[in-house]
């Protein structure tokens, strides 16, 4: 498993003692003291972020426990994280999070969207169960996002905030507010945002707002989005469900996507280098 190592943990607020390995980035929070002020966001700086090596996150939207474990066993060597949501957790219970966390980095996609206290309670349960990250919605507002960020911080976990979604219905309401939601996610100290691979031009626009925050893009494959277009537009990683877990050979499908992501990352880098 390549994810979960983290790259940077920087905070203005006291951080509880890290329970990870001695050289886990959680133990490096004191480096914040030596960072120039320009690196701080208005509320708190980014949480330690998932290391996005392969750039692939599996969306494990299956409801059968043994199928879930089988898919993860095949795909885990290729992915940075496994995203679990309501289909799997409602079917198997939160115990499945801890079970998967033994072999991979688990992000809970609960699309948390409530008042701050309820958001916090949901985040507590997700991290207690073994998640390393949690996904919340932006639209309930600043205090609701901050409640999740503060809880995640206690666990050295990531918070990803949904901006514009990948399905057509996102154009009804979300698209018109996506820039504002992305800005809010950044202000609140989230690790990153979710932006649609089905609309790479929107990934590009949102990249312009969130700067170095992570952008993770769902909608590749079954929803018609392209992995390379999303990465070229500025995504750090893609989220893929059906094209992996419904594949005859999930490991091979994952390897192919990872190679596509790597190719697009190189192309993006070359384009950036050429522009300099
Ligand atoms: O590849 P799929 O289409 O089978 O699955 C995509 C996964 O990404 C699935 O778990 C969706 O819930 C999720 N997703 C979207 O498809 N679109 C979005 O805009 C946002 C998400 C998501 O993961 O939000 C956190």
Boltz pocket constraint, residues with backbone or C-beta under 6 A from the ligand:
constraints:
  - pocket:
      binder: B
      contacts: [[A, 59], [A, 60], [A, 61], [A, 83], [A, 85], [A, 109], [A, 135], [A, 162], [A, 164], [A, 165], [A, 166], [A, 167], [A, 194], [A, 196], [A, 218], [A, 219], [A, 220], [A, 221], [A, 222], [A, 223], [A, 239], [A, 240], [A, 241], [A, 242], [A, 243]]
      max_distance: 6.0
